[in-house]
């Protein structure tokens, strides 16, 4: 069986790493091996956002790099389809594997089905209900086209059923992101907060000389256009961070390139870089970010992946979004996260409430570190049965 997997952006790398390891283990213990081809579209293409993650997670160099780079959504989608079509025609895989909800997921699933190749979507069925999110469009189209839909939780499986997806296509396998977390917790735990800060501190910043211990800092990530692209939204958030959060904690903020650009654009850069209780860091590697999450007293984020990590680690989490495609991580479902949107009064209210909470790890069903093994087993079963 020949499998061709597609990655395009950093969230994909964390999901493909355990899948590649599971294929390697399968090939060691079975007479019939799986031929695997890894395609990187190049949507995230700089060292910190791409290459470093490949090395850190032990992902082999891509067999093919389409080198699409930056551009508008339409440019990325179009250029990826053009380049990926040639890859499919040349290699003729039995399965095309797409993960998550980035532009590469959509474009590669569309062109694969146009050429009549079977598509498997890892992390299928996630729904935010927000059609203004590009990722929601990517998820909906990819799931509609895919032949095999592998879901991370039962809520996602039910979403697909409610949309009329045939039961035979839906398979609940668990969350592959947790495979990566479980495989890397030990390595992350060996890192020190001091070393992470010293290695990644943005040079021109000023911060308190005290390096925080576990439980003494808040952790922040912010990158979504809905939070950083509007001055009316972004400025109040920054003011809340600098005026309120830093009263209770040292705040560690790894800066996403988009957020950094907007801080400069709205003349906020000097305000944050000179704050004595705010530590600004460059984008972090997986182990570094995981280590900080393990030690944070509270997380403020608009990242879907960090919601999942906070759920398993028990880090109390304020999700700066009005909706989430990962409701299983919310407190009402037993998780660690609460939706606060970008309304400052709502954020403030939940922030002070959350400070009173203890860490409460929660592990949804099949978030056990063995999802990739189940995925490989299911693909082999499907290929042998020829049911699709």
C-alpha positions as CSV (number, residue, x, y, z in Angstrom):
1,X,0.0,0.0,0.0
2,X,1.3,3.4,-0.9
3,X,0.2,6.4,1.3
4,X,0.9,10.0,0.5
5,X,0.6,12.4,3.5
6,X,0.3,16.2,3.2
7,X,1.5,18.8,5.7
8,X,1.3,22.5,5.2
9,X,1.6,24.4,8.5
10,X,2.9,23.9,12.0
11,X,-0.3,22.3,13.5
12,X,0.0,19.6,10.8
13,X,3.6,18.7,11.9
14,X,2.5,17.8,15.4
15,X,-0.2,15.5,14.0
16,X,1.9,13.8,11.3
17,X,4.8,12.9,13.5
18,X,3.1,10.0,15.4
19,X,1.5,8.8,12.2
20,X,4.9,8.4,10.6
21,X,6.2,6.6,13.7
22,X,3.2,4.3,13.6
23,X,3.9,3.4,10.0
24,X,7.5,2.7,10.8
25,X,6.4,0.3,13.6
26,X,3.9,-1.4,11.4
27,X,6.6,-2.0,8.7
28,X,8.9,-3.5,11.4
29,X,6.4,-6.1,12.5
30,X,4.6,-7.0,9.3
31,X,5.7,-8.8,6.1
32,X,3.8,-6.4,3.8
33,X,5.1,-2.9,4.3
34,X,3.5,0.5,3.8
35,X,5.3,2.9,1.4
36,X,4.9,6.4,2.7
37,X,5.5,9.7,0.9
38,X,5.6,12.9,2.8
39,X,4.6,16.1,1.0
40,X,5.2,19.5,2.5
41,X,3.3,22.3,0.7
42,X,5.5,25.0,2.2
43,X,2.7,27.0,3.7
44,X,4.9,27.6,6.8
45,X,8.3,27.9,5.4
46,X,10.7,29.7,7.8
47,X,13.0,28.0,10.2
48,X,11.1,28.8,13.4
49,X,7.7,28.0,12.0
50,X,8.6,24.8,10.0
51,X,12.1,23.4,9.9
52,X,12.7,23.5,13.6
53,X,9.5,21.5,14.2
54,X,10.6,18.8,11.8
55,X,13.9,18.4,13.7
56,X,12.3,18.6,17.1
57,X,9.6,16.1,16.5
58,X,11.8,13.7,14.6
59,X,9.9,14.0,11.4
60,X,12.0,13.0,8.4
61,X,12.7,15.5,5.7
62,X,9.8,15.7,3.3
63,X,10.1,13.6,0.2
64,X,8.5,16.5,-1.7
65,X,8.4,20.2,-0.9
66,X,6.0,22.2,-3.0
67,X,7.5,25.5,-1.7
68,X,4.2,27.4,-2.0
69,X,5.1,30.0,0.6
70,X,3.0,33.0,1.6
71,X,0.2,34.7,-0.3
72,X,-3.6,35.2,-0.1
73,X,-5.8,32.2,0.6
74,X,-6.7,32.0,-3.1
75,X,-3.0,32.1,-4.1
76,X,-2.1,29.4,-1.7
77,X,-5.0,27.2,-2.6
78,X,-4.5,27.6,-6.3
79,X,-0.7,27.2,-6.4
80,X,-1.0,24.1,-4.1
81,X,-3.6,22.4,-6.4
82,X,-1.4,23.0,-9.5
83,X,1.7,21.6,-7.8
84,X,0.0,18.8,-6.0
85,X,-1.8,17.5,-9.1
86,X,1.6,16.7,-10.7
87,X,2.7,14.8,-7.5
88,X,-0.5,12.7,-7.7
89,X,-0.1,11.9,-11.3
90,X,3.5,10.8,-10.8
91,X,3.1,8.7,-7.6
92,X,-0.5,7.4,-7.8
93,X,-1.0,6.6,-4.1
94,X,-3.6,4.3,-2.7
95,X,-4.5,6.9,-0.1
96,X,-4.0,10.6,0.3
97,X,-3.8,11.6,4.0
98,X,-4.8,15.1,5.0
99,X,-4.7,16.5,8.5
100,X,-6.4,19.3,10.3
101,X,-7.9,22.4,8.6
102,X,-5.2,24.5,7.0
103,X,-5.3,25.6,3.3
104,X,-3.2,22.6,2.3
105,X,-5.9,20.3,3.7
106,X,-8.6,21.8,1.5
107,X,-6.6,22.2,-1.7
108,X,-5.0,18.7,-1.6
109,X,-8.3,16.9,-0.8
110,X,-10.0,18.7,-3.7
111,X,-7.5,17.9,-6.3
112,X,-7.1,14.3,-5.0
113,X,-10.8,13.7,-5.5
114,X,-10.9,15.4,-8.9
115,X,-8.3,12.8,-9.9
116,X,-10.3,9.9,-8.2
117,X,-7.8,9.2,-5.4
118,X,-9.1,8.0,-2.0
119,X,-8.8,10.7,0.7
120,X,-8.5,10.1,4.5
121,X,-9.0,13.1,6.8
122,X,-7.4,12.8,10.2
123,X,-9.2,15.1,12.7
124,X,-12.5,15.0,10.9
125,X,-15.8,16.3,12.2
126,X,-14.6,19.3,14.1
127,X,-17.1,22.2,13.8
128,X,-17.1,25.7,15.2
129,X,-20.3,26.7,13.4
130,X,-18.6,29.9,12.4
131,X,-18.6,30.3,8.6
132,X,-16.5,33.4,8.8
133,X,-13.5,31.2,9.8
134,X,-11.5,30.0,6.8
135,X,-10.7,26.9,8.7
136,X,-14.4,26.0,9.0
137,X,-14.7,26.1,5.2
138,X,-11.7,23.9,4.9
139,X,-13.1,21.4,7.4
140,X,-16.5,21.3,5.8
141,X,-15.3,20.8,2.2
142,X,-12.6,18.3,3.2
143,X,-15.0,16.1,5.2
144,X,-17.6,16.2,2.4
145,X,-15.0,14.9,0.0
146,X,-13.1,12.4,2.1
147,X,-13.6,8.6,1.9
148,X,-12.4,7.9,5.4
149,X,-13.2,10.3,8.3
150,X,-11.2,9.7,11.4
151,X,-12.6,11.7,14.4
152,X,-10.8,12.8,17.6
153,X,-13.9,12.6,19.8
154,X,-17.5,11.4,19.8
155,X,-18.9,14.9,19.5
156,X,-17.1,15.2,16.1
157,X,-18.5,11.8,15.0
158,X,-22.0,13.1,15.8
159,X,-21.4,16.3,13.8
160,X,-20.7,14.1,10.7
161,X,-23.8,12.0,11.3
162,X,-26.0,15.1,11.6
163,X,-24.6,16.3,8.2
164,X,-25.7,13.0,6.6
165,X,-22.3,11.3,6.3
166,X,-22.6,7.6,5.8
167,X,-21.8,5.6,9.0
168,X,-19.3,3.4,7.1
169,X,-17.0,6.4,6.5
170,X,-16.9,7.6,10.2
171,X,-14.4,6.0,12.6
172,X,-13.6,7.3,16.1
173,X,-9.9,6.9,16.6
174,X,-9.0,9.5,19.3
175,X,-6.9,12.6,19.2
176,X,-3.5,12.2,17.4
177,X,-2.3,15.5,19.0
178,X,-2.2,13.7,22.3
179,X,0.1,11.0,20.8
180,X,2.6,13.8,20.3
181,X,2.1,15.2,23.8
182,X,2.5,11.8,25.4
183,X,5.6,11.1,23.4
184,X,7.3,14.4,24.3
185,X,6.3,15.1,27.9
186,X,9.4,13.6,29.3
187,X,11.7,15.6,27.0
188,X,9.8,18.8,27.7
189,X,9.9,18.3,31.5
190,X,13.7,18.4,31.4
191,X,13.8,21.9,30.0
192,X,14.1,24.8,32.5
193,X,12.0,27.9,32.3
194,X,15.1,30.0,32.6
195,X,16.8,28.3,29.6
196,X,13.6,28.7,27.5
197,X,13.5,32.5,28.2
198,X,17.2,33.0,27.7
199,X,17.2,31.2,24.4
200,X,14.1,32.9,22.9
201,X,13.9,36.4,24.5
202,X,13.3,39.1,21.9
203,X,16.6,41.1,22.3
204,X,15.2,44.6,22.6
205,X,12.8,43.8,25.4
206,X,13.1,44.7,29.1
207,X,11.7,42.4,31.8
208,X,11.9,41.7,35.5
209,X,15.2,40.0,36.5
210,X,13.2,37.3,38.4
211,X,12.7,34.2,36.4
212,X,9.3,32.8,37.4
213,X,8.9,29.3,38.8
214,X,6.1,26.9,37.9
215,X,2.8,28.3,39.0
216,X,4.1,31.8,39.1
217,X,3.3,32.9,35.5
218,X,0.6,33.3,33.0
219,X,1.1,32.1,29.4
220,X,-0.4,33.9,26.4
221,X,-0.6,33.2,22.6
222,X,-2.6,35.2,20.1
223,X,-2.6,35.1,16.4
224,X,-6.1,35.0,14.9
225,X,-7.2,37.9,12.7
226,X,-10.3,38.4,14.7
227,X,-8.2,39.3,17.7
228,X,-5.2,41.1,16.3
229,X,-6.3,42.8,13.1
230,X,-8.8,45.2,14.5
231,X,-7.5,48.2,16.6
232,X,-10.8,48.3,18.5
233,X,-10.3,44.7,19.6
234,X,-6.5,44.3,19.9
235,X,-5.7,47.5,21.9
236,X,-8.1,46.7,24.7
237,X,-6.7,43.2,24.9
238,X,-3.1,44.5,25.2
239,X,-4.2,47.0,27.8
240,X,-5.8,44.3,29.9
241,X,-2.7,42.2,29.7
242,X,-0.3,45.0,30.6
243,X,-2.6,46.6,33.3
244,X,-4.3,43.7,34.8
245,X,-2.7,40.3,34.2
246,X,0.8,41.6,35.1
247,X,-0.5,42.6,38.5
248,X,-1.0,39.0,39.4
249,X,1.6,37.2,37.4
250,X,4.7,37.6,35.2
251,X,3.2,37.1,31.7
252,X,5.1,35.1,29.2
253,X,4.0,35.9,25.6
254,X,5.6,34.0,22.6
255,X,4.8,36.4,19.8
256,X,3.3,35.1,16.6
257,X,4.6,37.1,13.5
258,X,1.0,38.4,12.8
259,X,0.6,39.7,16.4
260,X,4.0,41.3,16.3
261,X,3.2,43.0,13.0
262,X,0.0,44.5,14.5
263,X,1.7,45.6,17.7
264,X,4.1,47.6,15.6
265,X,1.3,48.9,13.3
266,X,-0.8,50.1,16.3
267,X,2.2,51.7,18.1
268,X,1.9,49.1,20.9
269,X,5.3,47.6,20.5
270,X,7.2,49.9,22.9
271,X,4.5,49.5,25.5
272,X,4.8,45.7,25.7
273,X,8.6,45.4,25.1
274,X,9.4,47.8,28.0
275,X,6.9,46.3,30.5
276,X,8.9,44.9,33.5
277,X,6.5,42.0,34.1
278,X,5.9,40.9,30.5
279,X,8.4,38.5,28.9
280,X,8.2,38.6,25.1
281,X,9.6,35.6,23.3
282,X,10.1,34.5,19.7
283,X,7.9,31.7,18.4
284,X,8.8,28.6,20.4
285,X,9.5,25.0,19.5
286,X,7.1,22.3,20.5
287,X,9.0,21.1,23.6
288,X,9.5,24.7,24.9
289,X,5.8,25.6,24.5
290,X,4.7,22.3,26.1
291,X,7.1,22.9,29.1
292,X,5.6,26.4,29.7
293,X,2.1,25.0,29.5
294,X,3.0,22.4,32.1
295,X,4.1,25.1,34.5
296,X,1.7,27.9,33.7
297,X,-0.9,29.0,36.3
298,X,-3.2,30.1,33.6
299,X,-3.3,30.1,29.8
300,X,-4.8,32.8,27.6
301,X,-5.0,31.7,23.9
302,X,-6.9,31.6,20.7
303,X,-5.1,28.3,19.6
304,X,-7.2,25.2,19.1
305,X,-4.2,22.9,19.8
306,X,-3.4,24.5,23.1
307,X,-7.0,24.1,24.2
308,X,-6.4,20.3,23.8
309,X,-3.1,20.4,25.6
310,X,-4.6,22.4,28.5
311,X,-7.4,19.8,28.8
312,X,-5.0,16.9,29.3
313,X,-2.5,18.9,31.4
314,X,-5.2,20.6,33.5
315,X,-4.0,24.1,32.8
316,X,-6.9,26.5,33.4
317,X,-7.5,28.2,30.0
318,X,-9.3,31.3,28.8
319,X,-10.0,30.7,25.1
320,X,-10.2,34.2,23.4
321,X,-12.8,33.1,20.9
322,X,-16.6,33.1,20.7
323,X,-16.7,29.6,19.5
324,X,-14.5,26.5,19.3
325,X,-14.4,23.5,17.0
326,X,-13.1,21.5,20.1
327,X,-16.0,21.7,22.5
328,X,-14.8,18.6,24.2
329,X,-12.1,20.8,25.8
330,X,-14.6,23.1,27.5
331,X,-15.3,23.0,31.2
332,X,-19.0,22.1,30.6
333,X,-17.7,18.9,29.0
334,X,-15.1,18.2,31.7
335,X,-12.2,20.1,30.1
336,X,-10.1,23.0,31.3
337,X,-11.2,25.8,28.9
338,X,-13.9,28.5,28.8
339,X,-14.8,30.7,25.9
340,X,-14.4,34.4,26.6
341,X,-14.4,35.9,23.1
342,X,-12.6,39.3,22.8
343,X,-14.9,41.3,25.1
344,X,-12.8,42.7,27.9
345,X,-15.5,42.6,30.5
346,X,-16.1,38.9,29.8
347,X,-12.3,38.2,29.8
348,X,-11.8,40.1,33.1
349,X,-14.7,38.3,34.8
350,X,-13.5,34.8,33.7
351,X,-9.9,35.7,34.4
352,X,-10.5,36.4,38.1
353,X,-12.8,33.3,38.4
354,X,-10.2,31.1,36.7
355,X,-7.4,32.3,39.1
356,X,-9.3,30.5,41.9
357,X,-9.3,27.2,40.1
358,X,-6.8,24.4,40.6
359,X,-5.3,22.3,37.8
360,X,-7.7,19.6,36.8
361,X,-6.4,17.2,34.1
362,X,-9.1,15.7,32.0
363,X,-8.6,12.9,29.4
364,X,-11.5,12.4,26.9
365,X,-12.0,8.9,25.6
366,X,-9.2,7.5,23.4
367,X,-6.9,10.5,24.1
368,X,-4.4,7.9,25.2
369,X,-1.4,8.3,23.0
370,X,-2.3,5.4,20.7
371,X,-4.4,7.1,18.1
372,X,-1.8,6.8,15.3
373,X,-1.7,3.1,15.7
374,X,-5.4,2.9,15.3
375,X,-5.3,5.0,12.2
376,X,-2.7,2.8,10.5
377,X,-4.7,-0.3,11.5
378,X,-7.9,1.2,10.0
379,X,-6.1,2.2,6.7
380,X,-4.7,-1.3,6.3
381,X,-8.2,-2.8,7.0
382,X,-9.8,-0.5,4.4
383,X,-7.1,-1.3,1.9
384,X,-7.4,-5.0,2.3
385,X,-11.2,-5.1,2.3
386,X,-11.5,-2.8,-0.7
387,X,-14.8,-1.5,0.8
388,X,-14.2,2.0,-0.6
